Amino acid sequence: MAQQAGGYYTTMYVPDNVSETTYNTLLLEPSVINTLDKIKQANVILHGIGDALKMAHRRQSPEKGH
């Protein structure tokens, strides 16, 4: 999709629910720094979190209707 729009894509594989200590450590990772720098310069960002049902299961979210 990015190439068709004349842009590029970057992936950033990090957990979404971490301690403050881990969060601060992640901010020191070169790949995270690079991606965040690209985000700051972007005109448009499309963001995805993967499979929503898998993510909900990992978070032990209650099933719909409960």
N, C-alpha and C positions, 0 to 999 in steps of 0.2 A: 504494500500500500504506500509506504513512504517513497519508494523509487518511482512509482507511477505519479506521485504528486511532486516529483522533483526534489525530494528530500532524502533523508537517511534515517536509519533507526539505530538505537542503542538499547541493549538489554542491561538490566541491573538486578542481579539475583541476590536479594537480601531478604531475610525473614521480616515479616510485618509486625510482629509483636515481640519486642525485645526489652531487656532492662535498660535503664538509663546508661549504665556503664557500657553495655554492648553497643548501644546507639552511638555514644561518644567515640568508641573505638572504631566503629564503622565509618564515621566521618573522617577518620585519618587514613582510610584505605585509598590508594591511588585511583583505583577504578571507580570508586564512589565519588571522589573529588572530581574526576574527569567528567563523569555523567552529570553531576550537579552543575558544573561549569557550562556544559552544553545546554542544560535546562534554562539557565539564566540568560542565555543568548537566543533561545528559541522564540519564534513568533507563534508557533502552534505546537501543542503537545497532545499526543494521544497516549493515554495511560491504560494499562491493563494489569489485572492482578492474577490472571490465570483462571482456572476453573472455580467458579464461585462456590459450588457445592463441596469441592475438596477443601477449599479454604475454610468454609463454615465447619466442616467436620474436624479439621485440625484445631480450630478454636473451641471445639466442643459446644458449638451454638445449638440451641434447642431447635428441633424440627418445626416446620411450619404448623401453626395451629396449636402449639403447646405453650 
